[in-house]
Amino acid sequence: MKEIHVSEITNSVRNLCIESNYFLSEDVRKRLKEAYDNETWDIAKDILNKIMINADIAKNEKMPMCQDTGMTCVFLEIGQDVHIAGGALEDAVNEGIRQGYAEGYLRKSVVKDPLDRVNTKDNTPGVIYYNIVPGNKLKITVAPKGFGSENMSGLKMLKPADGVEGVKEFVLEVVKKAGPNPCPPIIVGIGIGGTFDKAANLAKKALIRPTEERNSNPYYADLEKELLEKINALGIGPQGFGGRSTALAVNIETYPTHIAGLPVAVNINCHATRHAEIEL
């Protein structure tokens, strides 16, 4: 049994909140460079260049890439042989968010109640996803989610008879409706299967998968490629000014589902697709 003290979790979450908001991940930077090299529309090319310059400024000056520093989503992969000592895990995560957003001068965007809209003033609570896995490690992934992109997401309970064509149609419908709002070029996370809530969880999880990593099932890997081509053929382009680079990647995650259902969720992320991780 491995023991991890809550103070170590708090420190890790604090650092990851700052890191994910300051530094563009290398895989996304590569996708942006590829989009720039493949782009033929001058305006789109200029915008992609400005996005990369902005990321460099954030990195060098140690400041947020975007003014919307997001609602903090935290994915925890907890080994079965890990014992959390010294306090409550959820409290430790939220304390890390509180410290990270204060010390990193990150915008506090969370309201205590969805209707009375009073700001919590420390960006807590975060949205925490727990997954119990074999082993004695604790993996923490912090993924701040801005709502320019989050608001453009969608979920639909398709009928089994709608099949893969129904899935494609819904995904393209969501991206078309989103247009320039999620700050393209976007990353598209898609969850297929499970239940109403499981599909949404899968779509969210799909966004933290590295952009160069395809689904392990060749069928879904091909579907990711096809949907990326179809999305980029829409011509929305960087920031909605047209071009070939509407999306940088499409990631699909699936789960078994009921004989009567075909849930599909689309979770869109902006070009930054902020996330950072550590394994304790």
Residue pairs with C-beta under 8 A, 6 or more apart in sequence:
1 81
1 82
1 83
1 136
2 79
2 81
2 82
2 83
2 136
2 137
3 82
3 83
3 85
4 82
4 83
4 84
4 85
4 138
4 280
5 85
5 86
6 84
6 85
6 86
6 87
6 88
6 89
6 91
6 92
7 86
7 92
8 280
9 84
9 89
9 92
9 93
9 96
9 138
9 140
9 280
10 92
10 93
10 95
10 96
10 99
11 96
12 96
12 140
12 278
12 280
13 74
13 92
13 93
13 95
13 96
13 97
13 100
13 140
13 142
14 96
14 97
14 99
14 100
14 103
15 100
15 278
16 96
16 100
16 140
16 141
16 142
16 276
16 277
16 278
17 72
17 96
17 97
17 100
17 101
17 104
17 106
17 142
17 144
18 100
18 103
18 104
18 106
19 142
19 276
20 142
20 143
20 144
20 274
20 275
20 276
21 64
21 65
21 66
21 69
21 70
21 104
21 106
21 144
21 274
22 58
22 59
22 62
22 63
22 64
22 65
22 104
23 58
23 59
23 276
24 55
24 58
24 59
24 65
24 272
24 274
25 273
25 274
25 275
25 276
27 210
27 211
27 212
28 187
28 211
28 248
28 271
28 272
28 273
29 52
29 55
30 211
30 212
31 185
31 211
31 212
31 248
31 249
32 48
32 51
32 52
32 55
32 185
32 248
32 271
33 52
35 48
35 185
35 238
35 244
35 245
35 248
36 45
36 48
36 49
36 52
36 245
38 244
38 245
39 45
39 48
39 238
39 243
39 244
39 245
40 243
40 244
41 237
41 241
41 242
41 243
41 244
43 237
43 241
43 242
43 243
44 237
44 238
44 241
44 242
44 243
44 244
44 245
45 243
47 237
47 238
47 239
47 241
47 243
48 185
48 238
48 245
51 238
51 271
54 65
55 65
55 272
57 63
58 64
58 65
63 105
64 104
64 105
64 106
64 107
65 272
65 274
66 146
66 183
66 270
66 272
67 107
68 107
68 109
68 146
68 147
68 148
69 101
69 106
69 107
69 109
69 123
69 144
69 146
70 109
70 144
70 145
70 146
70 147
70 274
71 109
71 110
71 123
71 126
71 127
71 144
71 145
71 147
71 150
72 97
72 101
72 123
72 124
72 126
72 127
72 142
72 143
72 144
72 145
73 126
73 127
73 128
73 129
73 142
73 143
73 144
73 145
73 204
74 93
74 97
74 126
74 127
74 128
74 129
74 140
74 141
74 142
74 143
75 129
75 131
75 139
75 140
75 141
75 143
75 205
75 208
76 89
76 93
76 128
76 129
76 130
76 131
76 138
76 139
76 140
77 131
77 133
77 137
77 138
77 139
77 141
78 130
78 131
78 132
78 133
78 138
79 133
79 134
79 135
79 136
79 137
79 138
80 132
80 133
80 134
80 135
81 135
81 136
82 136
82 137
82 138
84 92
90 128
93 126
93 128
94 124
94 125
94 126
97 122
97 123
97 124
97 125
97 126
98 122
98 123
98 124
100 106
101 107
101 108
101 122
101 123
102 122
106 123
107 123
108 119
108 120
108 121
108 122
108 123
109 119
109 123
109 147
110 119
110 120
110 122
110 123
110 124
110 125
111 117
111 118
111 119
111 120
112 118
112 119
112 120
127 145
129 201
129 204
129 205
137 279
137 280
138 279
138 280
139 277
139 278
139 279
139 280
140 277
140 278
140 279
140 280
141 208
141 275
141 276
141 277
142 275
142 276
142 277
143 207
143 208
143 274
143 275
144 274
144 275
145 269
146 270
146 272
148 181
148 182
148 183
148 270
149 178
149 181
149 182
149 183
149 186
149 268
149 269
149 270
150 267
150 268
151 181
152 174
152 177
152 178
152 181
152 182
152 268
153 174
153 203
153 265
153 266
153 267
153 268
154 170
154 173
154 174
154 177
154 265
154 266
155 196
155 199
155 200
155 203
155 263
155 264
155 265
155 266
156 170
156 263
156 264
156 265
157 196
157 261
157 262
157 263
158 166
158 167
158 170
158 261
158 262
158 263
158 264
159 166
159 262
160 259
160 260
160 261
160 262
162 262
163 262
164 223
166 262
166 264
167 190
167 192
167 223
167 262
167 264
168 223
168 226
168 227
168 230
170 264
170 266
171 188
171 190
171 227
171 231
171 264
171 266
172 227
172 230
172 231
172 234
174 266
174 268
175 186
175 188
175 231
175 234
175 236
175 246
175 247
175 266
175 268
176 234
176 236
178 186
178 268
179 236
179 240
180 236
180 239
180 240
180 241
181 240
182 268
182 269
182 270
183 239
183 270
183 271
183 272
184 236
184 237
184 238
184 239
184 240
184 245
184 246
184 247
184 270
184 271
185 237
185 238
185 245
185 246
185 247
185 248
185 271
186 246
186 247
186 248
186 268
186 269
186 270
186 271
187 207
187 211
187 247
187 248
187 249
187 250
187 251
187 268
187 269
187 270
187 271
187 273
188 227
188 228
188 231
188 247
188 249
188 250
188 251
188 266
188 267
188 268
188 269
189 203
189 204
189 205
189 206
189 207
189 251
189 253
189 266
189 267
189 268
189 269
190 202
190 203
190 206
190 227
190 250
190 251
190 252
190 253
190 264
190 265
190 266
190 267
191 198
191 199
191 200
191 201
191 202
191 203
191 204
191 205
191 206
191 252
191 253
191 254
191 255
191 263
191 264
191 265
191 267
192 199
192 202
192 252
192 253
192 254
192 255
192 262
192 263
192 264
192 265
193 199
193 202
193 254
193 255
193 256
193 257
193 262
193 263
194 201
194 202
194 255
194 256
194 257
194 263
195 257
195 258
195 261
195 263
196 263
198 255
198 263
199 255
199 263
199 264
199 265
200 265
200 267
202 253
202 254
202 255
202 265
203 253
203 265
203 266
203 267
204 267
205 253
206 251
206 252
206 253
206 267
207 251
207 267
207 269
207 273
207 275
208 275
208 277
209 251
209 253
211 248
211 249
211 251
211 273
213 251
214 221
214 224
214 225
215 221
215 223
215 224
215 251
215 252
215 253
215 254
217 254
220 252
220 254
223 252
224 249
224 250
224 251
224 252
225 250
227 250
227 252
228 247
228 249
228 250
231 246
231 247
231 250
232 244
232 245
232 246
232 247
234 246
235 242
235 243
235 244
235 246
236 242
236 246
237 243
237 244
237 245
237 246
238 245
238 271
248 271
248 273
257 263
